[in-house]
Amino acid sequence: METTQQGVQLSFYTHARARHDGKLVFEWLLEHARSHGIGGGSAFRAICGFGRHGVLREEQFFELADDLAVKVEFLLTDAQSQALLQTVRESGVDAVFAIAPASFGILGRTPQSS
């Protein structure tokens, strides 16, 4: 039976080539979340956009394609969100974040019902 859970969507935005502790920030965020027991996360690369400095970046320009934004997204409980955000904050990662209320669930077969 499908169950809907209430929580939040926690998203981080960074540049594709930004690094933290020698790793790409989006990879660092995913690895950090996994090591802290978060059940899943995804990274999405932008095809076009502009940030707080107003510079438009597009995928078609090879010299700028490496500087496009990457969004790293998680669906979490409120407690998981606050814990993850706090550890990322304490690590000094350079990223923008957003938190939005979310309803989420699992469709189909879950690992427990296999």
C-alpha positions in Angstrom: 0.0 0.0 0.0 1.2 3.5 -0.9 2.0 5.8 2.0 2.6 9.5 1.5 5.1 11.1 3.9 5.3 14.8 4.8 8.7 16.4 4.8 10.8 18.8 2.8 12.7 19.1 -0.4 16.2 20.3 0.4 18.1 21.6 -2.7 21.7 22.9 -3.0 22.9 25.0 -5.9 26.5 25.2 -6.9 28.7 25.5 -10.0 29.6 22.3 -11.9 33.3 22.8 -11.4 33.2 24.1 -7.7 35.2 22.1 -5.3 35.3 21.4 -1.6 38.0 19.3 0.1 39.3 18.3 -3.3 36.0 17.0 -4.6 33.4 18.5 -6.8 30.8 20.1 -4.5 27.9 18.1 -6.0 29.7 14.8 -5.5 30.8 15.9 -2.0 27.2 16.7 -1.0 25.9 13.3 -2.3 28.7 11.4 -0.6 28.3 13.4 2.6 24.5 12.7 2.7 24.9 9.0 2.0 27.5 8.7 4.8 25.1 10.4 7.2 22.3 7.9 6.4 20.3 9.8 3.9 18.3 7.4 1.7 18.8 9.1 -1.6 19.8 12.2 -3.5 20.3 13.4 -7.1 22.3 16.0 -9.0 20.9 17.8 -12.0 23.0 20.0 -14.4 21.4 23.2 -15.7 21.3 23.8 -19.5 21.0 27.6 -19.1 20.7 30.1 -16.3 22.1 33.1 -14.4 23.0 33.5 -10.7 23.4 36.3 -8.2 26.0 38.1 -10.4 23.6 38.2 -13.4 25.9 36.5 -15.9 23.9 34.3 -18.3 25.5 30.9 -18.9 24.4 28.5 -21.7 25.3 25.0 -22.5 26.0 25.9 -26.2 29.1 27.9 -25.3 31.9 25.4 -24.7 34.0 27.8 -22.7 31.1 28.5 -20.3 29.5 25.1 -20.2 31.7 24.0 -17.3 30.5 26.8 -15.1 26.8 26.0 -15.3 24.8 25.4 -12.1 24.2 22.0 -10.6 21.2 21.3 -8.3 21.6 18.6 -5.7 18.2 17.6 -4.3 17.0 15.5 -1.4 13.5 14.5 -0.1 13.8 14.4 3.7 12.0 14.5 7.0 12.3 17.9 8.7 14.8 16.4 11.2 17.0 14.9 8.5 16.9 18.2 6.6 18.1 20.2 9.6 20.8 17.7 10.5 22.1 17.6 7.0 22.0 21.3 6.5 23.9 21.8 9.8 26.7 19.4 9.0 27.1 21.0 5.5 27.1 24.4 7.1 29.8 23.4 9.6 31.9 21.9 6.7 32.1 25.3 5.1 30.6 24.3 1.7 30.1 27.2 -0.7 26.5 26.7 -2.0 23.1 28.2 -2.1 20.3 26.2 -0.6 16.5 26.1 -0.6 14.0 24.2 1.6 10.4 23.7 0.5 7.6 21.6 2.0 7.1 18.3 0.2 4.8 15.3 0.2 6.5 12.2 -1.1 6.1 8.4 -1.2 7.3 5.3 -3.0 5.4 3.7 -5.9 5.7 0.1 -6.9 7.6 -2.6 -5.1 9.7 -1.5 -2.2 12.8 -3.5 -1.0 10.8 -4.8 2.0 8.1 -6.3 -0.2 10.4 -8.1 -2.7 
